[in-house]
Amino acid sequence: MIRAHGALDRDAMRGRAFEDPAARRLLEAILHPMIREAANAAAVNATGPYTIFVVPLLVESGDWRQRVARVLVVDCPEALQVQRVVARNGLAESQVHAIMATQASRAERLAAADDVIANDTGIDVLERRVEALHQQYLAFAAKLGAQGIERL
C-alpha cells in the first residue's frame, strides 16, 4: 500500500479495507490504539473549556461512548452525503455507497447522538447552528467546573 516515493496509496488502502473485512479489522487493530493514545494525549493537553473529539466511526468503535460526556453528530441526508464525497474525493457513487454500507447507518448515528447539527444548507446557517451549540457546551463546561466529566 506504499507508493514508490514512500507515501501511502490511499486509493489502494481504501479499496482493500472496504472490500476485505478481515483486512479492515487488521487495519483497525493497528490504528485504533494509536489513535486512542493520540486523542488521550491531546485531551490531557487541551486548554479550552471543553474538548471535542472528531471520531468518524464513533458508533462502530464501541468504546468511545463510555469515554465522552456527549455525542455530537453532524448530519445531512444520505443523498447529499454521497454527492459531497463524490465531489471531494473523486470516488464513483457506487464506491461511496459500498463504503457507507460497511458503516453505521444514518439512523444508528442519530440514535447515538445527544446533539445533532444539520449540515444540509449553506455555511451561514451551519455557522449559526455551531455557535448555538458552542454556547450550550460552554454552559455545560461551566456547570461541570472542577467536578470532572459526568453524564449531561
Secondary structure, 3 states (H helix, E strand, C coil): CECCCCCECHHHHHHHHHHCHHHHHHHHHHHHHHHHHHHHHHHHHCCCCCCCCCCCCHHHHCCHHHHCCCCEEEECCHHHHHHHHHHHHCCCHHHHHHHHHCCCCHHHHHHHCCEEEECCCCHHHHHHHHHHHHHHHHHHHHHHHHHCCCCC
